[in-house]
């Protein structure tokens, strides 16, 4: 069935002659529409005049123009995303500066919903969402996320900010892992502890905290909070936190302040999904996989994302054979 929400492709778009002279850089984009704005950057949709397609443009805000660390992170995000050429990571088209000298880069725009939005709908018992996104579908989404992360890890890149809000789901089963702005790349030095810094910030617990050791508190591993060495198992913890939310429709920890959340993440053992959400059907094997991924001691977690992927795929196969999901 054709989705009427998607723009159709017309002959005027495909056969219109190229403009003369051919615009370059920021000047070849028009029809800007705001998507969202953060502390240092904004994202808009716009039209590429030459190709006639809608793209997403991320721009560094003027307030961050002279902050060297933010410039470096912004350029790193564009280059990391560009270098990770995988079906589950967005394609970057170009990077440059606009007429005011502010940095921007353009990338693939995927019309759809974030995993966060979907999980929130499920938590509200939205019937349409429950019908479309059953456990089997959610696990399919998770495996695609893991494939993208595994590809990044093979290239020496740790995402560090995996969370439902950074996962975009398209209507045709597309899944994109977004926001590589705080990724740690090969040979990058480890950063310092941020417990005191981010507990002073007045941001939400599910928002990315920018600092020497950035991340999102609700999905940060204990070692991120302690300022320990970051490796693949850091992303595995975040993937486990996403699985925990898929199973329970709740976060691993509930806290009223940033300080309490950080302490719980460092010191408390998460409650079993089947206990925190007894009303939901949670297979024992999935619960085991989840709890191993979010172990406090990273040595007790999966050593790499491919082993996590193997166990989830094995569960899906066995569940399909036995008609569990």
C-alpha positions in Angstrom: 0.0 0.0 0.0 1.3 3.5 -0.9 1.9 5.7 2.1 0.2 9.1 1.3 2.5 10.8 3.8 5.5 10.3 1.6 6.2 12.8 -1.2 5.8 11.5 -4.7 8.5 12.0 -7.4 7.3 14.0 -10.3 8.8 14.7 -13.8 9.4 18.3 -12.8 11.9 17.1 -10.2 13.7 14.6 -12.4 13.9 16.4 -15.8 14.3 20.1 -14.8 17.5 21.5 -16.2 20.3 22.3 -13.8 20.4 26.0 -12.6 22.9 28.2 -14.2 25.4 28.9 -12.7 25.3 25.7 -10.7 25.1 26.8 -7.0 27.7 25.4 -4.6 27.9 24.8 -0.9 25.2 26.3 1.4 23.7 28.3 -1.5 22.3 25.2 -3.2 19.9 24.5 -0.4 16.5 26.2 0.2 13.1 25.5 1.7 14.5 25.2 5.3 12.2 23.7 8.0 13.2 23.3 11.6 13.4 19.8 13.0 15.0 20.3 16.4 17.6 22.4 18.2 20.1 21.4 20.9 22.6 23.3 23.0 25.2 23.8 20.2 23.6 22.7 17.0 20.3 22.7 15.1 18.9 20.3 12.5 16.7 21.4 9.6 15.3 19.8 6.6 16.0 21.5 3.3 15.9 20.9 -0.5 19.0 20.3 -2.6 18.3 22.5 -5.6 20.5 20.5 -8.0 19.2 17.0 -7.0 15.7 18.0 -6.0 15.9 15.8 -2.8 15.1 16.6 0.8 18.1 16.3 3.1 18.8 17.0 6.8 21.2 19.8 7.5 22.9 20.0 10.9 24.4 23.4 11.7 26.6 24.6 14.5 24.8 27.4 16.3 26.5 30.9 16.3 26.8 30.7 20.1 29.3 27.7 19.6 31.1 29.3 16.7 34.2 30.3 18.6 34.3 27.2 21.0 37.2 25.1 19.6 36.1 21.9 21.3 32.6 22.1 19.9 34.0 22.8 16.4 36.2 19.8 16.7 33.3 17.6 17.9 31.0 18.9 15.1 33.6 18.1 12.4 34.3 14.8 14.0 30.7 13.9 13.9 30.4 14.7 10.2 33.5 12.8 9.3 32.8 9.8 11.5 29.2 9.5 10.1 30.6 9.9 6.6 33.2 7.2 7.1 30.8 4.7 8.5 29.1 3.7 5.3 26.6 1.1 6.5 22.9 0.6 5.8 22.1 1.5 9.5 24.1 4.7 9.7 23.1 7.9 7.8 24.9 9.0 4.6 26.7 12.3 4.8 26.6 14.4 1.6 28.8 17.4 2.3 30.3 19.6 4.9 31.0 23.4 4.7 30.3 26.8 6.1 27.3 29.0 5.5 27.3 32.7 4.5 27.8 33.6 8.2 30.8 31.3 8.6 28.9 28.7 10.7 29.7 25.1 10.1 27.1 22.7 8.6 26.8 19.3 7.1 24.1 17.6 5.1 23.0 14.0 5.4 20.2 11.6 4.6 16.8 12.5 5.9 14.7 9.6 7.0 11.1 10.3 7.5 9.8 8.3 10.4 9.7 8.0 14.2 12.4 7.6 16.9 12.5 4.5 18.9 11.9 6.7 22.0 8.6 7.9 20.5 7.6 4.3 19.7 8.4 3.1 23.2 6.5 6.0 24.8 3.5 5.1 22.7 3.7 1.5 23.9 4.0 2.6 27.5 0.8 4.5 27.0 -0.9 1.3 25.7 -1.4 2.9 22.3 -3.3 0.1 20.3 -1.9 1.0 16.9 1.7 0.9 18.2 1.1 -2.3 20.0 -0.1 -3.9 16.8 2.8 -2.7 14.7 5.6 -3.0 17.2 5.3 -6.3 19.0 8.3 -7.9 20.6 9.4 -9.6 17.4 9.5 -6.3 15.5 11.3 -4.5 18.3 14.0 -7.2 18.4 14.3 -6.9 14.6 15.0 -3.2 15.1 17.5 -3.9 17.9 19.4 -6.3 15.7 19.7 -3.7 13.0 21.0 -1.2 15.6 23.6 -3.8 16.7 24.7 -4.4 13.1 25.4 -0.7 12.7 27.2 -0.5 16.0 29.3 -3.7 15.2 30.3 -2.1 11.9 31.5 1.0 13.8 33.4 -1.0 16.4 35.2 -2.8 13.6 36.4 0.6 12.5 37.5 1.6 16.0 34.6 3.8 16.7 32.6 3.8 20.0 29.3 5.6 19.8 29.0 6.5 23.6 25.5 7.8 23.3 23.2 5.0 22.2 19.6 5.6 23.3 16.1 5.2 21.9 16.1 9.0 21.0 19.1 8.4 18.7 17.4 5.6 16.7 15.2 6.6 13.8 12.7 4.1 12.3 11.3 4.5 8.8 8.0 3.2 7.5 9.8 0.7 5.2 11.8 -1.0 8.0 14.7 1.3 7.7 16.7 1.8 11.0 19.3 4.4 11.4 21.7 5.0 14.3 22.1 8.8 14.6 24.1 11.4 16.5 27.7 10.3 16.3 28.8 13.7 17.8 30.5 12.3 20.9 31.9 9.2 19.3 35.3 8.0 20.5 37.6 7.1 17.6 40.7 4.9 17.4 43.6 6.3 19.4 41.6 9.1 21.0 42.6 9.7 24.6 40.3 8.7 27.4 38.5 11.7 29.0 38.2 12.6 32.7 35.4 11.8 35.2 32.3 13.9 34.8 30.2 13.0 37.8 30.5 16.3 39.5 30.2 18.3 36.3 27.0 16.7 34.9 25.3 16.6 38.3 25.6 20.4 38.3 23.9 20.7 34.9 20.2 21.3 34.9 19.4 19.1 31.9 17.0 16.2 31.7 18.2 12.7 32.6 17.5 11.5 29.0 19.4 14.3 27.3 23.0 14.2 26.1 25.3 15.9 28.6 28.3 17.6 27.0 31.5 17.6 28.9 34.9 15.9 29.0 33.2 12.5 29.2 29.8 13.1 27.5 26.8 10.8 27.3 23.2 10.4 28.3 22.8 9.6 32.1 19.9 7.1 31.7 21.9 5.0 29.3 25.5 5.6 30.5 27.6 2.7 31.7 29.1 2.8 35.2 32.6 3.2 33.7 31.5 6.3 31.8 30.4 7.9 35.0 33.6 6.8 36.8 35.8 8.1 34.0 37.3 4.7 33.3 38.6 3.5 30.0 35.9 3.4 27.3 35.7 0.4 24.9 33.1 -1.7 23.0 31.6 -2.9 26.3 30.5 0.7 27.0 28.2 0.6 24.0 27.1 -2.9 25.0 25.8 -1.6 28.3 23.8 1.1 26.4 22.4 -1.6 24.0 21.4 -3.6 27.1 19.7 -0.5 28.5 17.7 -0.2 25.3 16.8 -3.9 25.5 15.7 -3.4 29.1 13.4 -0.6 28.0 12.0 -2.7 25.2 11.2 -5.5 27.6 9.8 -3.4 30.4 8.9 0.0 28.8 10.7 1.5 31.8 14.3 2.8 32.4 16.8 0.7 34.3 16.8 3.2 37.2 14.3 5.7 38.4 15.7 8.8 40.1 14.6 12.4 40.7 18.0 14.0 40.4 21.1 13.6 38.3 23.2 12.8 41.4 20.9 10.0 42.5 20.8 8.5 39.0 24.6 8.5 38.7 25.0 6.9 42.1 22.4 4.2 41.3 24.1 3.5 38.0 27.5 3.1 39.6 26.4 1.1 42.7 23.0 -0.5 42.5 22.1 -3.8 40.7 19.2 -3.3 38.3 15.9 -5.0 39.2 15.1 -8.0 36.9 12.8 -6.9 34.0 10.3 -9.6 35.0 10.1 -8.2 38.5 9.9 -4.5 37.5 7.3 -5.2 34.8 5.4 -8.4 35.9 2.5 -7.5 33.6 4.5 -7.9 30.5 5.6 -11.1 28.9 9.4 -11.3 29.2 11.1 -14.5 28.0 13.6 -15.8 30.5 16.4 -16.1 27.8 15.9 -12.4 26.8 16.1 -11.4 30.4 19.4 -13.3 30.8 20.8 -11.6 27.7 19.7 -8.2 28.9 21.1 -8.6 32.4 24.5 -9.8 31.1 24.7 -6.7 28.8 24.1 -4.3 31.7 26.4 -6.0 34.2 28.1 -3.5 36.5 31.5 -5.1 35.9 32.2 -4.8 32.2 34.2 -8.0 32.3 30.9 -9.8 33.0 29.3 -8.3 29.9 29.5 -9.6 26.4 33.1 -9.1 25.2 31.8 -7.7 21.8 28.6 -6.8 20.2 28.7 -9.7 17.7 28.3 -12.1 20.6 25.3 -10.1 21.9 23.9 -10.2 18.4 24.4 -13.9 18.2 22.4 -14.6 21.3 19.6 -12.3 20.3 19.4 -13.9 16.8 19.5 -17.4 18.3 16.6 -16.4 20.6 14.6 -15.0 17.7 15.2 -18.2 15.7 14.2 -20.5 18.6 11.2 -18.3 19.4 10.1 -18.4 15.7 10.3 -22.2 15.6 8.4 -22.5 18.8 6.0 -19.7 18.0 6.9 -17.8 21.2 6.9 -14.4 19.4 
